[in-house]
Amino acid sequence: MSCCSSEAGDRRGESKTAEERVQGASPAWHPLSDELRLASQRVGAEERQVELSVPDIHCGGCIRAIESSLGQLPGITHVRVNLTARRVTVRWHEGEKGDEPPAFMQRLKDLGYPAHIHEAGHSDKRNPALGHLIRALAVAGFGAGNIMFLSVAVWSGAEETTRDLFHWISAAIALPVLLYSGRVFYSSAWNALRHGQTNMDVPITLGVFLAFGMSLYDTIQQAQHAYFDAAAMLLFFLLVGRTLDHVMRERARSAVRGLARLAARGARVEGADGQVSYEALETIRPGRVVQLAAGERVPLDGRVLSGSSDLDAALVTGESTPSPVGPGAQIQAGTLNLTGPLRMEVTATVGDSFLAKMMELMETAEAGRSRYRRLADRASRLYAPVVHLAALGGFLGWMLAVGDLHQAVTIAVAVLIITCPCALGLAVPMVQVMAARRLFEQGVMMKDGSALERLAEVDRVVFDKTGTLTLGQPQLQAPETFDPEHLALAAALGAHSRHPCSQALANASSASGKTLPTFDSLREVPGCGMEARLGGDLYRLGRMDWAVENAEDQERLRETRLRGESCSALSRNGDLLEVFTFSDPLRPGAREVVETLKERGIVPEILSGDAAAPAERVAKLLGIEELRSAMMPDDKSARLNELSHQGHRVLMVGDGLNDAPALAAAHVSMAPGSAADVGRNAADLVFLRDSLQAVPGALDLARRAQRLVRQNFALAIGYNALALPFAMLGYVTPLFAAVAMSSSSLLVVANALRLGRIKWWEGDQALDAAATETQAFRKLEAAQ
């Protein structure tokens, strides 16, 4: 940010720094303030908010330092850190006269977290940190392995000349390893120290430097032992834990990027002279008229002026069934126009559109989730000062006792190495990686490692209906009860339409093997259905009020719709031939999953964007008492926030575009593999199989993983508590400290491997039973 500001100042001929200009110049000459004001947005009568990119955020300690420090600045009203996106949201009180913003940019720089204004267009850039970690890990592993081979010869009693040669070769290997692989820890430690703080990387850096420096001294003095292997092994095991942890964090990608892909870049706008031009969305104001072709997404919120079409409004309602729209209908940005061209009048700017509000909900929810304190972050708060004090105490104690600087330094190095946080650093990542593997074996993808911790705390499960409790694929009810000739006619018409119900008719007829008729002419009427001529007859398939002229037949369809069923009418010359009704089948094992959750004291609830009747029918079939229907995306997020304020830890299971903010706002979330891309991106876990058994199965695994994590922490802390006194009393050399440290790390890894295989699908019998159960519910549903 300061670079950008300085460049702006140079262009104006100003030689002062950006911060000096902020504090000392007139408002007209504040490039930094001007940039912040331009990049910020007004969120209240006298408040503004800005998004800052802070690449150096990497743990819970960073969150605490930034939020507490910035929150103390006068005028700051809100600070929120998003660890996943490495962004900071700052809100400040501007005042009626447009006062200068608080100097939070300089405060971040003073803390060691230089920031710049977040640029949305750069959000897709890949974070290079993972590549650096992998390369550093490879180098450390190569160096540690080779030094250990040389050390074996020394331990076996090599002669003095050979021993000294091997020590020098070890030093030659260790130096570039330490310089290259250790940069991850050195830079973090230096950044903390120069700002008067400490973190876990400080004792790591001290241990590595002291071990290498003392080993180099002993090599020069031709001593019997050197500890280059200890320094290299220390870096290797630490990098293993940090790389695994980083991999799990990187899998928690922001779903906002996926939601933004639904937004058009521009639209075809009618001018005052009738000419049509393509304009960027940012320039289109309410009142302008936009032309929308079939197959395009609605660019802005608006009202239909002319034309009829079917609209895929899954972004709004979550329902896969298209809804017909015509003149006067209100349509939202991001929905998909399926069948016919439309002319619409814009009613909201791009920043105030429905899609923009959805993205804002997602940003807020993701930032809230990133504030969750992971066990590793919480456990490490007291680690660094305890290790520093122990090493300092050992050094001072031995200096006072024997006055031997070499021996005192050796004891301090042994303390730093034996208490190295390798086991602590591996405690969580190893369990997360094993859990991710076990879940993957059962068809569940885990994106965010901290999801395991959150999943283990769940006491309530909220389900979306369509595509989650049901398969989201309309199927024709009782196809064997229809006249085969009529079914073939409907299938021949439906085969030329993209409407889900038409496709269901075509699939049902193809299964019967009936030959489809060939029409003389065929066309699709947007928002109504399919129309065809065969001989002298006119056939129609679609909406009853369009396909059928008889009032009694139209009343029959209205009664069907009141029961919450999807239906299509087939008519010949205006006379009703058939009414085809469709149902969305339950997912295999849905009832069993609900019963399992109830047995474990977890309350299930349905939040659906569908109408009340179909939602109530599914809730009754599954035995779910808590139900809310006709929910908009912000309604779902509000309900989850309400449950959170009541003290509940909620698991949200949903699949639709409209579920994305709720998935991000929940304590933890899951989505089926058939979900929209945005829904999958927003969820912490994605299950790839049809069965909902993934929900209780993942809950069981999370709780088992949580127990293993706590056991690993107990092992790591117990090891340190046992080993520390021996190291301080001088019974442990740095070499033995390195072996003990490695053993504790391996013990933690072995304990993580105890997360055995999970079997919540017991072969084909369970799937057959689930399918039989689903068929029974379909019959019950048809009877009702």
N, C-alpha and C positions, 0 to 999 in steps of 0.2 A: 504493500500500500504506500509506504513511504517513497518507494521508487517512482510509483506512478505520480505521486503528488509532487515530487521534486522535478520530474520531467515537465509537469504542468507549470511549476513555478519558473523553470528555466525558459519555457516558451514565453512567459510573461516578463522575463528579465529580472526575476526575483532571486536573490542569492540566499535568502534565509531558508532554514529547514522547514519542512512541512509543519512540524510541531510548533516551532516558533511563530509561524504564520497563524496557526490556530489560536495561540495564546496572546499574541501581541499585535496583530494587524487588524484593520477594519474589516467588517463583514464582506466588503466587496473584494477583498484580496485574500480569501481563505480557500485555496483550491481543495484542501483536505475536507473542509466543512462542506464545500459545494458538492464534492463528489459523494460524500455521505448523504447529503440531503437529496441529491438526484437519485441515488441508488435506494434510498429508503422509501417507505410508504407510510402514509398517515393511518394510524389505527385508533385514533380517538380525537377528541376535540383539541387536545394539546399534546399528543404523543406521536412519536414516529418510531418506526422499527426498521432494522437493517439486518441482512444476512451476511455474515463474515465467514470466509474460508480460513480455517486454522489447521494446516497440515500436520503440525507437531503434536496434536492431541492423540494419545495412545492408551490411556488407562483411566481408571476411576479417580486417581489422584489428580490428574489433569483437570477433570471435571470439577472437583472440589476447589482446586486452586483458582480456576478461572471464575467460577460462579461466586465464590466468596469475595474475591478481590474486586471484581467489577461491580458486584452488588453494593460495595461500600462507597462507590463514587457518587457524589451528589448529582441528582437528576436522573440517575438510572432507576427505572421502575421494574425492569424484568430482564433476567439473563437466563438463557437456556442453552445447554451444550448438547449437540447431537454427536455422540461418539462414532456411530457408524458412518455418517457422512462427513465427519470432522468439520462441523460447522457450528457457529455460535450465533444465536439470535439475541440481539440487544435492542431493548426498547427504552426510550428516554423521554423525559418531559421537555417539550420544546418551548412552551410558553407562547403567549400571544404575539410577541414581537419577533418570533423566529430566532430565539437565543441559540448561541453556539452549542453543538452537541458536546457532551462530556468527553474528556480525553481518553476514551476507552481503548482507542487504537494504540496509544503510547503505553497505557497500562498493560495491555497484552504483550507488547514488545518488551517491557521491563520484566514481565514474568517469564520471558523466554518462549513466548508463543506468538511470533510475528504473524500478522493476519493481513488479508486483503479482502476486498469486497467480492462476495461470491458472484460468479458469472454462470448463469444457468446453462449456457451453451457448452461449458467445459465440464459438466458433471459426469459425462460418460468416459472421461479419460481414465485409463487403468492406473491403479495405484502401483508405483514401481517398488514399493517397500517389500512385497513378497518375493520378487526376483532377487533383491539384495540379500534377503534372509536365506534363501535357498543356496545362493552362491557362497555366502559366508559359512553356512552349515557344511557344504561340500568340502570347502577348504579346511575347516576345522577338523572334520572327520578324517580327511586324508592325512593331515599333519599329526593328529593325535595317534592314529594307527601306526604310522611309521616311527614316531618317537617311542611308542610302547614296545615295538619290536627291538629297538636299540636298548631300551631299558632292561629287557629280559636278560640280555647278555651281561649287563652290569650287575643285575641282581644275582646272576649265576656265578659271579666271582671272576669277572674279567680282570686281566692284569692291568697294572696302572696305566701303561701306555695306551693299551686298547680302550680302557675305561675313559681316559681323558679324550681320546679321539672321538669316541661315541658321544661324550658330553658336548664336544664342540659341534659335531654333526647335528645333535639334537637342538642345540642353540640356533644353528643356521636354519633348521626347519621351523622352529618355534617362533622366531622373530617375525617373518612375514605372515605366519598364521595369526599371531596375536595382533599385528598391525592391521591386517585386512579383516579378519573375522570379528575382531573385538570392537570395531568401530561403532557397531550398533549400541554397545553398552557405554563406550567411552563418551560419545557425543551426548547421550542422555545424562550421564553422570556429571559431565562438565556443565551442561546447561542448567542442571539443578543446583550445583555448587555455586556457580557464579551469580545466581540469583538468591543465594542464601537459603536454599532448600536442600532436601535430601530425598533419595528414593532407593529402591532395591538395587539399582545399577551402580550406586556408589561403592558398597562393599565388594561387589563383583569386580569392579575396576581396580580397587585397592588390592584385592587378593591376587589378581592376574599380574599386575605390575610388580608387587612385592615378591611373588613367587618367581617370576622371571628374573628380576634384578638380583635376588639372593642366589638363584641358581647360577647366573652368570658370574657372580662374585666367587662362588664356590668352585666353579669350573676354572676360573683364572688361578685360584689358590690350589688347584689340583686336589680338591676334597673328594671324599669317597662317594658322596651322594649329591645329585642335582635334581631339581624338581620341574624340569621343563614339561614332562608328561602331565604333571598335575595341572599346570596352567592351561595346556591344550585341551585336556579332558574337561576341565571346568567350562571352557567356552563351548565345547561340543555339546555337552548335555544341556546347558542353558539355551543354546540355539535350537536344539530339538524341541524343547518346550515352547519357546517363543514362536517358532515357525508353525507348530501345530495350532497354537492359539490364534495366530494371525490368519491361518487358513480358515478356521471356523468363523472368525469375525468377517472376513472378506465375503463369505458366502451369504451373509446377511445384507444383500444389496437393497438399495432403495427402490420401492415400487413406484415412486413418483415419476421416474424416468419412463416406465412403461405406460403410465397413465398419460404422460405428456405426448406419447406417440399417437394417441387418439386425436390429438388436436391438429386441425388443418393449419397450413401456413398462411393461406389466403382464401379468398372467395371471389366468385364472379358477381360483380355489383352493377346494377343498372344505374346509368347516369340520368341527369335531368333531360338530356336530349334523346334518351332511349338507347344510347350506345352501351354495350356491356364491356366492362374492363375488369381485369384481375387485380385485386388490391390486397395488401397485407392486412391481416386481421386487426392489427393495432390502429390502423387508420379508419376503420369502419365504425361509425357511430350509430346509436339507436335511431330508427326511422328510415335507414337506408334499405333498399330492396335487393335481396340476394337471390340468384338463381341456383337451384340445387338439382343435379342430375341423379338418376338412379345409380346406386352403388357408391355414392359419396357419403362421407360423414358430415353431419350438420356442423358448420363452422362456429356458429354463435347461437345463443338463445334467440328465439324468434316466434312469430305467429304466421301460420300459413295463410297466404293471400289467395292462391289458386293452385289447383292440381290436387290429385289424390294419390296416395301411396300407402305402402305398409312400412312401418318403422320398427327397426330392431332397437327396442328401448331397454335392453338388458342392463345398460349402464345406470338406468334410473330405477327400474323395478326388480331387476334380477331375473325376470321371466324370459324364457327363450322364445315364447310365442309372439310373433310380430303383432303390433297393434295398428289398426287402420287410422290414417289421419287425412283430414280434408280441410277446406277453408275454415279459418277460425281456430284451428287446433294450435296449442302451444307446444313447441318442440325445444329440446335442450341440446346444447353443444355436446358433441361426442357420440350422440346416437347415430345409427346407420340407416340411411334412406335406401330401401330395398328395391321397390318395383317401379315407381313412376317419378317423373320430374315434378319439382315443386318451386313455387315462388314464395319467398318468405320475407316478412318485415323484421328487421333486427330490433330486439327489445333490450339488449344489454351489451355492454362493451366486453372485450375479451377478458379483461380483469375481473369483471363481475359475472361472468357466465357460470353456468352450472358446473362445467368441467373445471374451471379455475377454482371454484369452491371445493370441489372434490380433491384437487391437488393440495389445497391449503389444509384440508382435513388430514390428508396423508402426512404432510410435513409436520403438523402438530403432533399427530399420533406417534410418528417415528421418533421425534425428538423426545417425547415423553418416555418411550420404551428404552431409549439409550441411557436414561438416567438410572436404570436398574443397576444396583450394585452387585456385581458378580462376587462369588465367594472368594475367588483369588484376590480380587481388589481389596476386599474387606480384610482378608487374612494378612495381607502384606503391609498394612498401615503401620504396625509396630515393629515389623521385622528389622528394617534398616537401623534404627537407633539402638535396638538391643544388640545387634551384631557389632556395631561400631563400639559400643561401650564395653562389650566383652573382649574384643581385640585390644582396645586401649588398656583395659584393666590388666589383661595378661602381659602386655608389653611393660607397663609401669611396674607391675608387681615383680616381674623377673629382673627388671633393671634395679629395683630397690633391693632385691634379695641377693643377686649375684653380681650385678654390675657388668654383665657381659652383653654388649649390644647385639652381637650376632645371635646369641641364644634367645634374647628377648624378641628380636625380629622374627626368628624361626618360630617361636611360640605364637606370635601374633599372626603370622602367615598361616600356620596350622589351624588357628581358630577361624580365620576368615574362610579357609577352604572347607573345613569340616562342617561349618555352618552355612555353606553356600546354598542358596535357595533352589538348587537343581530339582530336588524332590518336590519342593513346594511349587516350582514352576511347571512340573510335569503332572502334578496331582489332578488338575482339572482337564488340561488338554488331552491326556491319554484316555481318560474316561469318556470324554466327548467324542474322540475319534473312534473308540471301540463302540460306543452307543450308535454313532452314525453308521458304522459298518453293520451292526446288528439290525438296525432299522432298514438299511438298504437291502439286506437279505430278505426282508419281508415286504419289500416294495414301498418303503417310506423314505423320502429324501429329507434330511435335516439341513437347513441352511444356516441357522444361527446357533452357536454352541450354548449361549446363555439360555436358549429356549428350554433346555433340559432342566435347568434350575427352576425356571418359571413354571414349567409343566408339572413338576413335582408338587407345586403348591396349589394346584387347581382344586376348587371346591364347587365349581359350577361350569356347565358346558352349554353354550348357546349355538344352536344350529340354524343355518339358512335352510329353506325348504327345497326349492327347485334346484336340481343339480347337486344337492348335498344329501338330504334325506331321501330324495328321489333321484333318478338317473338323469333327469333333464331331457329326456328323449320321448316325445309323445308317441304313444302306441295305440292303434285302433282297438277299441274294446269289442270283444266277442265277434271277430271277423266271420266266424262260421255261421252266424245268424243272418247274414245279409245274402240277398240274391246274388249269385255269382256274376250274372250279367251286369247288374248295377255296380258291383264292386269293380269289375273290369272297366266299365265306363269311367268310374271315378278315378281309377288308377291311371288310365290313359290320359285323363285331364291333368291329374296331379303330377305326372312324370315331367311335365313341362314347367313346373313352378318350383321356386326355392322355399316356399312356405313349409315349415316343419310338419304340419298336419297333412299337406299334400304328399310329402315324401313318405309319411307313415302309411298313407293309402297305397302308394306305389309299392312299398315294401311288402305290405300284406297281400296284395294281389300277386306279386311275383312269387311269393311262397306257395300260393295255391296252384300255380302252373297254368292259369287260365290265359288264353291268347287275348291280347289287348286289341281293341278296334282301332282303325285308322280313320281320322276325321278328314272331312273335306277342307275345313278351315279351322284355325285355332288362334286365340289371342288371350292375353292376360289383361284384365281390367284392374289397374292399380287400386288397392284398398278394398277391392270387392272379391275377386277370384278369377277363375278360368272360364272362358266361354268358347264353345265349338259348335260347328254344324256338321251333321251327318245325314245326308239325304235332304229331306225337307224338315228335319227336326233341329231345334236349338237346345243345346245342353249347357247347363251352368253348374259350376261347383264352387261354393264359397259361402258368403254371408247370406243368411236366410232372407233378410229384407230386400236383397238384390236378386237372389236366385228364384224366389217363390213369390207368386202373386196372390195366392189364396190366404186370406186372413187367418183361418183356422190353423193352417200349417205354420204360419208365422208365430202364432201364439204357442204352438208346440215347442218351437225353438226357444222362445223366451223362457218357458218353464225349465227347459234344459239348462239354459245359461244361469238361471236363478239357483240351480243346484251346484253351480260352480264348475260345470264341465265344459271343456272345449269341444266344439262341434262344427261340422260343415254340412251344408245341404246340397244334395244332387237333385236337379230338376230337369224336366223335359218340357219345353214350351210353357214354362211357368208353373207346371204341376210338380209337386214334390214326389220324388221317387224314393229317396232314402235320407235319413239323418244319421250321419256318422259321428259317433262320440269318441273322444280320445282321453286317455289317462296317462299320467306320468308315473311309471312303476317305481315302487320303493327300491332303495338300494338293498342288495343281499345282506341279511342279518341285521337290518336296522332295528327291528323290534328287540332282538336279543341284546344289541348294544345298549339300548335305552334301559332295559331291565338290569343289565350289568352295572350301569352307572348308578341307578337308584339303589342297588344293593350295597354299593360302596359309599353311599351317603352323598353322592354328587347329583345336584338338581339339574335336569335337562330343561331347556327352554327353546322355543322357536321364534326367530325374528325373520319375517318374510315380507317381501315387497309385493307378494301376490294378494289377491282379494281375500276377504274373510272366509268365504265358503270353502274353497279348495284347501286353504291353510287349516281350517278347523277339521276338515275330513282327515288330513294326514295326521294331525295331532291326536285325533280320536283313535285312529288305527294304531298309532305307536304308543298310546297311553301317556302322552305328554300333556301336563296340565297348564304349564306356563306358555302362553301364546300371544304374540303381537303380530298383526298383519298390516298390509298396506304401508309398510315402513319405507321411508326414503333413506338414502345413505346417511344423512346427518342425524336422522332419527335413530338409526342403529348405533351410531357412535355415541349419541346422547344416552341411550339405554345402557351401553357398556360403561360409560363414565358414571352413571347412576349406581350400577352394581359395584363399581370400584369404590365409590364413596361409601357404600354400605359395608365395605370390608371384604368383599368377595374377590377371589382370584379366578378370573374367567378365561376359559378356553373357547375361542370362537372358531367354528367350523363352517366355512362358506366357500362359494366358488365363483360368484358373479362379479362383474365389473363394479356393481353397486356395493359389493361387500368389501372392497379393498380398504376403504377408510376404517371400517369396523375391524377387519383383520389386523390392521396396524395398531388400532387403539386398544385391542384386547391385551390382557396380560400375556397371553400366548395364543397362537393361531395355527390352524391347519386348513389345507385346501386339497380337494381331489385333483388328480392329474388332468382331468378333463376340464378344469377351471380355465377361465380366461387368463391370458398372460399376466395381466395386472394383478389378478387375484393370487396367482402362484408366486409372483414376486413379493407381494405383501405378506404372505404367510411364512411362518417359521418352519413349518413342516408340510410336505406334499406327499399324499399317499397315491400310489399309482394303480392300485387294484380297485375293483368295484365295491368290495365289502367295506362297511364302516367299522369293522373290527379293528382297524388301525387306530381308532380313537382310544378305547380302553387298553389296547396293547401298548401304545406309546406311553400312556399314563403309567402303566406298570413298569415299563423299562425306565422311565424317568425317575421313578421313586427308587428303583434298584440302583440306578446310576448315582443318585444323590447320596445313598448310603455309602457307596464305594468312594465317592469324593470325600465325604467326611472321614472315612477310614484312612484315606490317603493323607489327609491333613493330620490326622492323629499319628500316623506313622512318621510323617516328616517332622512334626513337632516333637514327638517322643524320641526320635533319633537325635535331634539336636539337643534336647534336654539331657540325654544320656551321654552323648559324645562331648559336649562342651566342657564339662568339668575335667575330663581326661586330657583334653587339648590344653586347657589353661594350666593344668598341673605339670605339663611337660612330658606326658606319657605318649604323645602322638607326634610323629614327624609329619612334615608336609606330604611326604609320599604316602604314608599310611592314611593321612587325612583325605587324600585324593581317592584312594581305594575305598575308604568308608563312604565318602560322598557318592562315588559311583554305585556302590552296593545299595545305598538308600534309594537312589534313583531307580535302579533295577527292581528293587522291592516294590516301589510304587507302580512301576510298569506291570509287574507280575500281578499285583492286586487288581489293576484295571482289566487285565485279561480275564479275570474271573466273571466279567459280565458275559455270561454264557449265551448260548443261542436262545432265541425267543420263538415260541410257536403259538401264535394266536390263530393260525389257520391250520387245522389238523387234516390236511390232505383233501381229497376229493369228497369225502363224506360230509365234511362241514360245508363245503360249497354246495353240494347237492341238497343238504338240509336247508341252507339259506335260500336256494332257488325254490324249493317246495314251499317254504314259508312265504316267499314273495308271491307265488301263484295263489296261495290261499288268501292272502290279503287282497289280491286283485279281484278274486271272486266276491269277497266281502264288500269291496269297494263298488263293484258292479251292482251287487244286490241293494246297496244303499242308494 
